[in-house]
Amino acid sequence: MTAEGVGCGFTYIGVPIFLCMEACCSKVTFGTSQYPFVGPQASREYEYTQGMCPKAEELLQHLITIPLNENMSRKNILSIASVIRKVARLLAR
């Protein structure tokens, strides 16, 4: 993709984002209340643990990143999509 003019990377944070957020993993939010994870307002117990989304965790090992943002034109996006299709066809051979 880089040879076609589309920058890309092959790294991400390595683990699902829900495992990187201290508040979700340890349920430390507002002081020691653990709100909204516990209490009468909570609809269920929330757990964020490694292995809870094994397919997502596996996919992270095969992920590429493409720098996209809301300021890109439709033409830019379509050009990137075209390169992705081209490279995917070549890799499928």
Biopython code that builds the backbone (N, CA, C, O; Angstrom):
import numpy as np
from Bio.PDB.StructureBuilder import StructureBuilder

atoms = [
    (1, "MET", "N", (0.826, -1.185, 0.000)),
    (1, "MET", "CA", (0.000, 0.000, 0.000)),
    (1, "MET", "C", (0.872, 1.251, 0.000)),
    (1, "MET", "O", (0.539, 2.253, -0.632)),
    (2, "THR", "N", (1.986, 1.180, 0.712)),
    (2, "THR", "CA", (2.890, 2.320, 0.738)),
    (2, "THR", "C", (3.426, 2.600, -0.659)),
    (2, "THR", "O", (3.546, 3.757, -1.060)),
    (3, "ALA", "N", (3.749, 1.546, -1.401)),
    (3, "ALA", "CA", (4.241, 1.712, -2.772)),
    (3, "ALA", "C", (3.186, 2.367, -3.660)),
    (3, "ALA", "O", (3.524, 3.002, -4.659)),
    (4, "GLU", "N", (1.929, 2.219, -3.307)),
    (4, "GLU", "CA", (0.828, 2.825, -4.068)),
    (4, "GLU", "C", (0.474, 4.209, -3.541)),
    (4, "GLU", "O", (-0.479, 4.826, -4.018)),
    (5, "GLY", "N", (1.230, 4.706, -2.564)),
    (5, "GLY", "CA", (1.014, 6.059, -2.060)),
    (5, "GLY", "C", (0.071, 6.165, -0.873)),
    (5, "GLY", "O", (-0.324, 7.267, -0.491)),
    (6, "VAL", "N", (-0.292, 5.034, -0.287)),
    (6, "VAL", "CA", (-1.169, 5.055, 0.890)),
    (6, "VAL", "C", (-0.357, 4.588, 2.087)),
    (6, "VAL", "O", (0.039, 3.425, 2.170)),
    (7, "GLY", "N", (-0.117, 5.498, 3.002)),
    (7, "GLY", "CA", (0.612, 5.140, 4.197)),
    (7, "GLY", "C", (-0.190, 4.165, 5.040)),
    (7, "GLY", "O", (-1.411, 4.283, 5.142)),
    (8, "CYS", "N", (0.482, 3.222, 5.632)),
    (8, "CYS", "CA", (-0.201, 2.285, 6.522)),
    (8, "CYS", "C", (0.803, 1.757, 7.522)),
    (8, "CYS", "O", (2.016, 1.850, 7.329)),
    (9, "GLY", "N", (0.278, 1.209, 8.580)),
    (9, "GLY", "CA", (1.129, 0.626, 9.606)),
    (9, "GLY", "C", (0.623, -0.753, 9.952)),
    (9, "GLY", "O", (-0.471, -1.141, 9.543)),
    (10, "PHE", "N", (1.397, -1.479, 10.688)),
    (10, "PHE", "CA", (0.981, -2.818, 11.064)),
    (10, "PHE", "C", (0.943, -2.985, 12.574)),
    (10, "PHE", "O", (0.848, -4.104, 13.080)),
    (11, "THR", "N", (1.016, -1.891, 13.278)),
    (11, "THR", "CA", (0.959, -1.992, 14.728)),
    (11, "THR", "C", (-0.240, -1.231, 15.261)),
    (11, "THR", "O", (-0.727, -0.279, 14.652)),
    (12, "TYR", "N", (-0.686, -1.671, 16.386)),
    (12, "TYR", "CA", (-1.757, -1.023, 17.107)),
    (12, "TYR", "C", (-1.306, -1.045, 18.553)),
    (12, "TYR", "O", (-0.105, -1.142, 18.808)),
    (13, "ILE", "N", (-2.179, -0.963, 19.471)),
    (13, "ILE", "CA", (-1.766, -0.953, 20.867)),
    (13, "ILE", "C", (-1.478, -2.347, 21.403)),
    (13, "ILE", "O", (-1.003, -2.485, 22.530)),
    (14, "GLY", "N", (-1.757, -3.383, 20.616)),
    (14, "GLY", "CA", (-1.401, -4.741, 20.994)),
    (14, "GLY", "C", (-2.457, -5.508, 21.753)),
    (14, "GLY", "O", (-2.476, -6.739, 21.714)),
    (15, "VAL", "N", (-3.329, -4.813, 22.436)),
    (15, "VAL", "CA", (-4.416, -5.457, 23.172)),
    (15, "VAL", "C", (-5.699, -4.667, 22.908)),
    (15, "VAL", "O", (-5.634, -3.497, 22.530)),
    (16, "PRO", "N", (-6.853, -5.286, 23.101)),
    (16, "PRO", "CA", (-8.100, -4.543, 22.901)),
    (16, "PRO", "C", (-8.152, -3.304, 23.790)),
    (16, "PRO", "O", (-7.647, -3.315, 24.913)),
    (17, "ILE", "N", (-8.754, -2.260, 23.291)),
    (17, "ILE", "CA", (-8.790, -0.988, 24.011)),
    (17, "ILE", "C", (-9.428, -1.119, 25.382)),
    (17, "ILE", "O", (-9.043, -0.403, 26.306)),
    (18, "PHE", "N", (-10.396, -2.016, 25.536)),
    (18, "PHE", "CA", (-11.044, -2.129, 26.843)),
    (18, "PHE", "C", (-10.095, -2.651, 27.915)),
    (18, "PHE", "O", (-10.358, -2.490, 29.107)),
    (19, "LEU", "N", (-8.995, -3.275, 27.502)),
    (19, "LEU", "CA", (-8.003, -3.717, 28.479)),
    (19, "LEU", "C", (-6.994, -2.624, 28.808)),
    (19, "LEU", "O", (-6.194, -2.770, 29.732)),
    (20, "CYS", "N", (-7.031, -1.543, 28.062)),
    (20, "CYS", "CA", (-6.083, -0.458, 28.291)),
    (20, "CYS", "C", (-6.657, 0.657, 29.153)),
    (20, "CYS", "O", (-5.928, 1.538, 29.608)),
    (21, "MET", "N", (-7.932, 0.616, 29.370)),
    (21, "MET", "CA", (-8.567, 1.682, 30.132)),
    (21, "MET", "C", (-8.647, 1.280, 31.602)),
    (21, "MET", "O", (-9.416, 0.396, 31.979)),
    (22, "GLU", "N", (-7.862, 1.925, 32.397)),
    (22, "GLU", "CA", (-7.781, 1.604, 33.821)),
    (22, "GLU", "C", (-9.155, 1.617, 34.487)),
    (22, "GLU", "O", (-9.455, 0.751, 35.309)),
    (23, "ALA", "N", (-9.975, 2.581, 34.142)),
    (23, "ALA", "CA", (-11.300, 2.663, 34.773)),
    (23, "ALA", "C", (-12.138, 1.420, 34.504)),
    (23, "ALA", "O", (-12.840, 0.943, 35.396)),
    (24, "CYS", "N", (-12.072, 0.892, 33.288)),
    (24, "CYS", "CA", (-12.857, -0.297, 32.961)),
    (24, "CYS", "C", (-12.269, -1.553, 33.587)),
    (24, "CYS", "O", (-13.000, -2.385, 34.124)),
    (25, "CYS", "N", (-10.974, -1.688, 33.521)),
    (25, "CYS", "CA", (-10.345, -2.913, 34.020)),
    (25, "CYS", "C", (-10.427, -3.040, 35.535)),
    (25, "CYS", "O", (-10.707, -4.118, 36.059)),
    (26, "SER", "N", (-10.186, -1.945, 36.233)),
    (26, "SER", "CA", (-10.161, -2.024, 37.693)),
    (26, "SER", "C", (-11.429, -1.476, 38.329)),
    (26, "SER", "O", (-11.603, -1.542, 39.546)),
    (27, "LYS", "N", (-12.311, -0.936, 37.499)),
    (27, "LYS", "CA", (-13.571, -0.344, 37.962)),
    (27, "LYS", "C", (-13.338, 0.797, 38.949)),
    (27, "LYS", "O", (-14.139, 1.015, 39.859)),
    (28, "VAL", "N", (-12.248, 1.513, 38.763)),
    (28, "VAL", "CA", (-11.972, 2.692, 39.574)),
    (28, "VAL", "C", (-12.448, 3.888, 38.774)),
    (28, "VAL", "O", (-11.849, 4.253, 37.763)),
    (29, "THR", "N", (-13.524, 4.489, 39.235)),
    (29, "THR", "CA", (-14.088, 5.612, 38.499)),
    (29, "THR", "C", (-14.219, 6.829, 39.394)),
    (29, "THR", "O", (-13.314, 7.663, 39.424)),
    (30, "PHE", "N", (-15.309, 6.955, 40.116)),
    (30, "PHE", "CA", (-15.557, 8.106, 40.973)),
    (30, "PHE", "C", (-15.196, 7.750, 42.405)),
    (30, "PHE", "O", (-16.010, 7.177, 43.129)),
    (31, "GLY", "N", (-13.975, 8.087, 42.817)),
    (31, "GLY", "CA", (-13.520, 7.713, 44.158)),
    (31, "GLY", "C", (-13.478, 6.204, 44.279)),
    (31, "GLY", "O", (-12.833, 5.529, 43.477)),
    (32, "THR", "N", (-14.161, 5.675, 45.278)),
    (32, "THR", "CA", (-14.211, 4.231, 45.468)),
    (32, "THR", "C", (-15.597, 3.671, 45.152)),
    (32, "THR", "O", (-15.885, 2.520, 45.480)),
    (33, "SER", "N", (-16.456, 4.471, 44.520)),
    (33, "SER", "CA", (-17.850, 4.059, 44.294)),
    (33, "SER", "C", (-18.003, 2.960, 43.254)),
    (33, "SER", "O", (-18.956, 2.183, 43.317)),
    (34, "GLN", "N", (-17.098, 2.881, 42.313)),
    (34, "GLN", "CA", (-17.169, 1.970, 41.165)),
    (34, "GLN", "C", (-18.382, 2.236, 40.278)),
    (34, "GLN", "O", (-18.745, 1.391, 39.459)),
    (35, "TYR", "N", (-19.010, 3.394, 40.432)),
    (35, "TYR", "CA", (-20.115, 3.795, 39.563)),
    (35, "TYR", "C", (-19.587, 3.980, 38.158)),
    (35, "TYR", "O", (-18.509, 4.558, 38.019)),
    (36, "PRO", "N", (-20.239, 3.550, 37.126)),
    (36, "PRO", "CA", (-21.570, 2.941, 37.007)),
    (36, "PRO", "C", (-21.543, 1.409, 36.959)),
    (36, "PRO", "O", (-22.527, 0.784, 36.564)),
    (37, "PHE", "N", (-20.443, 0.816, 37.352)),
    (37, "PHE", "CA", (-20.302, -0.631, 37.229)),
    (37, "PHE", "C", (-21.053, -1.415, 38.296)),
    (37, "PHE", "O", (-21.425, -2.565, 38.064)),
    (38, "VAL", "N", (-21.276, -0.827, 39.438)),
    (38, "VAL", "CA", (-21.997, -1.501, 40.511)),
    (38, "VAL", "C", (-23.047, -0.566, 41.089)),
    (38, "VAL", "O", (-22.998, 0.646, 40.875)),
    (39, "GLY", "N", (-23.987, -1.129, 41.813)),
    (39, "GLY", "CA", (-25.023, -0.340, 42.461)),
    (39, "GLY", "C", (-26.383, -0.603, 41.859)),
    (39, "GLY", "O", (-26.501, -1.321, 40.865)),
    (40, "PRO", "N", (-27.413, -0.025, 42.456)),
    (40, "PRO", "CA", (-28.777, -0.305, 42.002)),
    (40, "PRO", "C", (-29.048, 0.155, 40.568)),
    (40, "PRO", "O", (-29.926, -0.391, 39.899)),
    (41, "GLN", "N", (-28.319, 1.130, 40.104)),
    (41, "GLN", "CA", (-28.529, 1.641, 38.745)),
    (41, "GLN", "C", (-27.889, 0.751, 37.680)),
    (41, "GLN", "O", (-28.228, 0.859, 36.502)),
    (42, "ALA", "N", (-26.994, -0.101, 38.071)),
    (42, "ALA", "CA", (-26.300, -0.973, 37.112)),
    (42, "ALA", "C", (-27.224, -2.103, 36.680)),
    (42, "ALA", "O", (-27.846, -2.762, 37.514)),
    (43, "SER", "N", (-27.309, -2.319, 35.382)),
    (43, "SER", "CA", (-28.201, -3.357, 34.873)),
    (43, "SER", "C", (-27.573, -4.743, 34.974)),
    (43, "SER", "O", (-28.287, -5.746, 34.948)),
    (44, "ARG", "N", (-26.249, -4.813, 35.087)),
    (44, "ARG", "CA", (-25.569, -6.096, 35.219)),
    (44, "ARG", "C", (-24.141, -5.848, 35.670)),
    (44, "ARG", "O", (-23.671, -4.710, 35.672)),
    (45, "GLU", "N", (-23.477, -6.881, 36.038)),
    (45, "GLU", "CA", (-22.067, -6.791, 36.411)),
    (45, "GLU", "C", (-21.226, -6.712, 35.135)),
    (45, "GLU", "O", (-21.443, -7.482, 34.200)),
    (46, "TYR", "N", (-20.292, -5.807, 35.097)),
    (46, "TYR", "CA", (-19.426, -5.653, 33.941)),
    (46, "TYR", "C", (-18.047, -6.193, 34.256)),
    (46, "TYR", "O", (-17.478, -5.898, 35.307)),
    (47, "GLU", "N", (-17.521, -6.973, 33.357)),
    (47, "GLU", "CA", (-16.171, -7.492, 33.490)),
    (47, "GLU", "C", (-15.419, -7.208, 32.201)),
    (47, "GLU", "O", (-15.938, -7.453, 31.111)),
    (48, "TYR", "N", (-14.220, -6.703, 32.315)),
    (48, "TYR", "CA", (-13.358, -6.457, 31.167)),
    (48, "TYR", "C", (-12.072, -7.231, 31.402)),
    (48, "TYR", "O", (-11.171, -6.765, 32.099)),
    (49, "THR", "N", (-11.996, -8.404, 30.821)),
    (49, "THR", "CA", (-10.846, -9.259, 31.062)),
    (49, "THR", "C", (-10.277, -9.785, 29.749)),
    (49, "THR", "O", (-10.979, -9.888, 28.743)),
    (50, "GLN", "N", (-9.009, -10.110, 29.784)),
    (50, "GLN", "CA", (-8.379, -10.714, 28.616)),
    (50, "GLN", "C", (-9.067, -12.044, 28.321)),
    (50, "GLN", "O", (-9.355, -12.818, 29.234)),
    (51, "GLY", "N", (-9.327, -12.300, 27.045)),
    (51, "GLY", "CA", (-9.972, -13.535, 26.633)),
    (51, "GLY", "C", (-11.475, -13.425, 26.475)),
    (51, "GLY", "O", (-12.111, -14.359, 25.987)),
    (52, "MET", "N", (-12.059, -12.299, 26.878)),
    (52, "MET", "CA", (-13.512, -12.177, 26.769)),
    (52, "MET", "C", (-13.957, -11.962, 25.316)),
    (52, "MET", "O", (-15.108, -12.231, 24.970)),
    (53, "CYS", "N", (-13.058, -11.485, 24.484)),
    (53, "CYS", "CA", (-13.346, -11.283, 23.065)),
    (53, "CYS", "C", (-12.209, -11.909, 22.258)),
    (53, "CYS", "O", (-11.424, -11.189, 21.640)),
    (54, "PRO", "N", (-12.113, -13.241, 22.255)),
    (54, "PRO", "CA", (-10.945, -13.878, 21.646)),
    (54, "PRO", "C", (-10.769, -13.578, 20.165)),
    (54, "PRO", "O", (-9.638, -13.469, 19.690)),
    (55, "LYS", "N", (-11.858, -13.443, 19.431)),
    (55, "LYS", "CA", (-11.713, -13.152, 17.997)),
    (55, "LYS", "C", (-11.166, -11.750, 17.778)),
    (55, "LYS", "O", (-10.308, -11.547, 16.918)),
    (56, "ALA", "N", (-11.649, -10.789, 18.541)),
    (56, "ALA", "CA", (-11.121, -9.428, 18.426)),
    (56, "ALA", "C", (-9.652, -9.389, 18.818)),
    (56, "ALA", "O", (-8.846, -8.716, 18.177)),
    (57, "GLU", "N", (-9.315, -10.113, 19.873)),
    (57, "GLU", "CA", (-7.921, -10.146, 20.314)),
    (57, "GLU", "C", (-7.027, -10.784, 19.255)),
    (57, "GLU", "O", (-5.904, -10.329, 19.043)),
    (58, "GLU", "N", (-7.502, -11.817, 18.598)),
    (58, "GLU", "CA", (-6.744, -12.472, 17.529)),
    (58, "GLU", "C", (-6.607, -11.546, 16.315)),
    (58, "GLU", "O", (-5.539, -11.463, 15.707)),
    (59, "LEU", "N", (-7.687, -10.857, 15.972)),
    (59, "LEU", "CA", (-7.647, -9.965, 14.810)),
    (59, "LEU", "C", (-6.639, -8.840, 14.974)),
    (59, "LEU", "O", (-6.075, -8.365, 13.988)),
    (60, "LEU", "N", (-6.411, -8.411, 16.196)),
    (60, "LEU", "CA", (-5.426, -7.357, 16.417)),
    (60, "LEU", "C", (-4.040, -7.762, 15.925)),
    (60, "LEU", "O", (-3.222, -6.904, 15.595)),
    (61, "GLN", "N", (-3.776, -9.053, 15.876)),
    (61, "GLN", "CA", (-2.480, -9.533, 15.415)),
    (61, "GLN", "C", (-2.359, -9.486, 13.890)),
    (61, "GLN", "O", (-1.270, -9.683, 13.352)),
    (62, "HIS", "N", (-3.460, -9.228, 13.196)),
    (62, "HIS", "CA", (-3.477, -9.211, 11.728)),
    (62, "HIS", "C", (-3.980, -7.875, 11.180)),
    (62, "HIS", "O", (-4.422, -7.798, 10.033)),
    (63, "LEU", "N", (-3.917, -6.870, 11.966)),
    (63, "LEU", "CA", (-4.494, -5.571, 11.671)),
    (63, "LEU", "C", (-3.491, -4.646, 10.998)),
    (63, "LEU", "O", (-2.308, -4.648, 11.340)),
    (64, "ILE", "N", (-3.964, -3.862, 10.049)),
    (64, "ILE", "CA", (-3.158, -2.750, 9.552)),
    (64, "ILE", "C", (-3.914, -1.469, 9.884)),
    (64, "ILE", "O", (-5.140, -1.470, 9.995)),
    (65, "THR", "N", (-3.190, -0.406, 10.035)),
    (65, "THR", "CA", (-3.808, 0.883, 10.314)),
    (65, "THR", "C", (-3.618, 1.795, 9.112)),
    (65, "THR", "O", (-2.573, 1.786, 8.461)),
    (66, "ILE", "N", (-4.639, 2.570, 8.837)),
    (66, "ILE", "CA", (-4.620, 3.505, 7.722)),
    (66, "ILE", "C", (-4.995, 4.874, 8.282)),
    (66, "ILE", "O", (-6.045, 5.015, 8.908)),
    (67, "PRO", "N", (-4.159, 5.876, 8.067)),
    (67, "PRO", "CA", (-4.467, 7.194, 8.626)),
    (67, "PRO", "C", (-5.613, 7.874, 7.875)),
    (67, "PRO", "O", (-5.430, 8.409, 6.782)),
    (68, "LEU", "N", (-6.780, 7.840, 8.480)),
    (68, "LEU", "CA", (-7.956, 8.507, 7.926)),
    (68, "LEU", "C", (-8.408, 9.578, 8.901)),
    (68, "LEU", "O", (-8.196, 9.456, 10.107)),
    (69, "ASN", "N", (-9.025, 10.616, 8.386)),
    (69, "ASN", "CA", (-9.594, 11.616, 9.274)),
    (69, "ASN", "C", (-10.767, 12.312, 8.596)),
    (69, "ASN", "O", (-10.983, 12.170, 7.392)),
    (70, "GLU", "N", (-11.506, 13.052, 9.377)),
    (70, "GLU", "CA", (-12.732, 13.687, 8.904)),
    (70, "GLU", "C", (-12.488, 14.814, 7.910)),
    (70, "GLU", "O", (-13.440, 15.293, 7.294)),
    (71, "ASN", "N", (-11.259, 15.249, 7.736)),
    (71, "ASN", "CA", (-10.958, 16.328, 6.796)),
    (71, "ASN", "C", (-10.608, 15.828, 5.404)),
    (71, "ASN", "O", (-10.398, 16.630, 4.495)),
    (72, "MET", "N", (-10.542, 14.521, 5.225)),
    (72, "MET", "CA", (-10.218, 13.973, 3.907)),
    (72, "MET", "C", (-11.415, 14.135, 2.972)),
    (72, "MET", "O", (-12.573, 14.033, 3.378)),
    (73, "SER", "N", (-11.095, 14.386, 1.728)),
    (73, "SER", "CA", (-12.153, 14.538, 0.733)),
    (73, "SER", "C", (-12.670, 13.177, 0.289)),
    (73, "SER", "O", (-12.025, 12.149, 0.497)),
    (74, "ARG", "N", (-13.835, 13.195, -0.319)),
    (74, "ARG", "CA", (-14.395, 11.954, -0.869)),
    (74, "ARG", "C", (-13.420, 11.343, -1.871)),
    (74, "ARG", "O", (-13.253, 10.124, -1.917)),
    (75, "LYS", "N", (-12.779, 12.193, -2.674)),
    (75, "LYS", "CA", (-11.814, 11.726, -3.666)),
    (75, "LYS", "C", (-10.659, 10.994, -2.986)),
    (75, "LYS", "O", (-10.230, 9.944, -3.464)),
    (76, "ASN", "N", (-10.146, 11.537, -1.873)),
    (76, "ASN", "CA", (-9.062, 10.874, -1.133)),
    (76, "ASN", "C", (-9.508, 9.510, -0.618)),
    (76, "ASN", "O", (-8.778, 8.527, -0.744)),
    (77, "ILE", "N", (-10.687, 9.450, -0.047)),
    (77, "ILE", "CA", (-11.199, 8.201, 0.516)),
    (77, "ILE", "C", (-11.375, 7.154, -0.584)),
    (77, "ILE", "O", (-10.998, 5.996, -0.410)),
    (78, "LEU", "N", (-11.945, 7.564, -1.712)),
    (78, "LEU", "CA", (-12.140, 6.629, -2.819)),
    (78, "LEU", "C", (-10.801, 6.143, -3.376)),
    (78, "LEU", "O", (-10.674, 4.986, -3.777)),
    (79, "SER", "N", (-9.819, 7.018, -3.398)),
    (79, "SER", "CA", (-8.487, 6.626, -3.855)),
    (79, "SER", "C", (-7.872, 5.588, -2.919)),
    (79, "SER", "O", (-7.288, 4.605, -3.374)),
    (80, "ILE", "N", (-8.003, 5.807, -1.620)),
    (80, "ILE", "CA", (-7.489, 4.839, -0.646)),
    (80, "ILE", "C", (-8.213, 3.507, -0.798)),
    (80, "ILE", "O", (-7.581, 2.451, -0.763)),
    (81, "ALA", "N", (-9.529, 3.546, -0.966)),
    (81, "ALA", "CA", (-10.317, 2.315, -1.141)),
    (81, "ALA", "C", (-9.860, 1.562, -2.385)),
    (81, "ALA", "O", (-9.783, 0.333, -2.379)),
    (82, "SER", "N", (-9.560, 2.289, -3.436)),
    (82, "SER", "CA", (-9.090, 1.666, -4.670)),
    (82, "SER", "C", (-7.766, 0.944, -4.447)),
    (82, "SER", "O", (-7.567, -0.164, -4.946)),
    (83, "VAL", "N", (-6.862, 1.571, -3.697)),
    (83, "VAL", "CA", (-5.571, 0.944, -3.401)),
    (83, "VAL", "C", (-5.779, -0.306, -2.542)),
    (83, "VAL", "O", (-5.132, -1.328, -2.770)),
    (84, "ILE", "N", (-6.667, -0.231, -1.567)),
    (84, "ILE", "CA", (-6.938, -1.397, -0.710)),
    (84, "ILE", "C", (-7.446, -2.556, -1.559)),
    (84, "ILE", "O", (-7.000, -3.692, -1.392)),
    (85, "ARG", "N", (-8.379, -2.276, -2.471)),
    (85, "ARG", "CA", (-8.897, -3.335, -3.355)),
    (85, "ARG", "C", (-7.794, -3.923, -4.221)),
    (85, "ARG", "O", (-7.711, -5.140, -4.388)),
    (86, "LYS", "N", (-6.943, -3.055, -4.776)),
    (86, "LYS", "CA", (-5.859, -3.514, -5.635)),
    (86, "LYS", "C", (-4.904, -4.431, -4.872)),
    (86, "LYS", "O", (-4.557, -5.511, -5.350)),
    (87, "VAL", "N", (-4.488, -4.003, -3.702)),
    (87, "VAL", "CA", (-3.548, -4.782, -2.907)),
    (87, "VAL", "C", (-4.210, -6.098, -2.454)),
    (87, "VAL", "O", (-3.565, -7.146, -2.461)),
    (88, "ALA", "N", (-5.468, -6.046, -2.067)),
    (88, "ALA", "CA", (-6.175, -7.262, -1.645)),
    (88, "ALA", "C", (-6.239, -8.265, -2.780)),
    (88, "ALA", "O", (-6.047, -9.461, -2.560)),
    (89, "ARG", "N", (-6.507, -7.793, -4.002)),
    (89, "ARG", "CA", (-6.534, -8.703, -5.155)),
    (89, "ARG", "C", (-5.172, -9.334, -5.380)),
    (89, "ARG", "O", (-5.080, -10.534, -5.641)),
    (90, "LEU", "N", (-4.116, -8.542, -5.283)),
    (90, "LEU", "CA", (-2.764, -9.073, -5.478)),
    (90, "LEU", "C", (-2.403, -10.089, -4.391)),
    (90, "LEU", "O", (-1.779, -11.110, -4.679)),
    (91, "LEU", "N", (-2.788, -9.815, -3.166)),
    (91, "LEU", "CA", (-2.479, -10.749, -2.075)),
    (91, "LEU", "C", (-3.285, -12.030, -2.154)),
    (91, "LEU", "O", (-2.851, -13.069, -1.656)),
    (92, "ALA", "N", (-4.452, -11.966, -2.772)),
    (92, "ALA", "CA", (-5.312, -13.150, -2.877)),
    (92, "ALA", "C", (-4.773, -14.157, -3.896)),
    (92, "ALA", "O", (-5.177, -15.320, -3.900)),
    (93, "ARG", "N", (-3.873, -13.710, -4.747)),
    (93, "ARG", "CA", (-3.336, -14.622, -5.789)),
    (93, "ARG", "C", (-2.554, -15.736, -5.217)),
    (93, "ARG", "O", (-2.044, -16.576, -5.958)),
]
sb = StructureBuilder()
sb.init_structure("model")
sb.init_model(0)
sb.init_chain("A")
sb.init_seg("    ")
for serial, (resi, resn, name, xyz) in enumerate(atoms, 1):
    if name == "N":
        sb.init_residue(resn, " ", resi, " ")
    sb.init_atom(name, np.array(xyz, "f"), 0.0, 1.0, " ", f" {name:<3s}", serial, name[0])
structure = sb.get_structure()
